[in-house]
Every structure is written in structure tokens, then in C-alpha cells.
Amino acid sequence: MFHGSYRVIFAKCLIALVYSHYKRLISLVDEKEERIGGILYECVNCGSKITAEQLSMTPEIKCPICGYRILRKVRPPIVKHVKAR
């Protein structure tokens, strides 16, 4: 009688676990691409990160995931300090 509900709970937990690992893997790939020196853009709507090379392959500038047309440039993690004269 309860076996079906355990399966549903197990499936939901498994999906949540896989999704969290997927998000972590995507963030690691994004960090690696950012360190290489590629320019990254972030979709304002869904938050996915797109490289400039990926954008150049598409005919129009929009998010390949959700199709939203507003992207913002991601700042590099290294801050550049310049001495004032």
C-alpha cells in the first residue's frame, strides 16, 4: 500500500540530487571558461551563462536556453587595481 508513495519520494529525492550535481558541474565549467579568458554573458531571465563564442554561432543575440534577449556581461573574478598619480 505504501510502496508507491516511497517510490515517488525516492524519485523526487533522486531528481533533486541529480539536479544539484548538474548545477554544480555547470558552475565549475563556467568558472573554468572564465579563467581561460573568454568573455561570459549571463541571461537576465534564467541565469544561464553563455560564452562569446557560443553567441557568435547563433544568428541573433539571445539566450539559447530560454530565448530571452537581454544578456549582461559577467565581471571577471580578478579585480584590477590601478595607482592614481
NORSUL-V82084 format. One record per backbone hydrogen bond with DSSP energy under -1.0 kcal/mol. CO is the residue of the C=O (numbers start at 1). NH is the residue of the N-H. E is the energy in kcal/mol with one decimal. If there is no record, write none. Layout:
CO;NH;E  CO;NH;E
//
This chain:
2;6;-1.9  3;7;-1.8  4;8;-1.9  5;9;-2.3  6;10;-2.8  7;11;-2.6  8;12;-2.3  9;13;-2.4  10;14;-2.5  11;15;-2.4  12;16;-2.3  13;17;-2.3  14;18;-2.5  15;19;-2.5  16;20;-2.2  17;21;-2.1  18;22;-2.3  19;23;-2.5  20;24;-1.9  21;25;-2.3  22;26;-2.4  23;27;-2.1  24;28;-2.1  25;29;-2.1  26;30;-2.4  27;31;-2.3  28;32;-2.2  29;33;-2.5  30;34;-2.2  31;35;-2.1  32;36;-1.6  33;38;-1.4  39;52;-1.7  40;74;-2.6  41;50;-3.4  42;72;-2.7  43;47;-1.1  48;43;-2.6  50;41;-3.0  51;55;-1.8  52;56;-1.9  60;62;-1.0  63;67;-1.5  68;63;-2.8  70;44;-2.0  72;42;-3.3
//
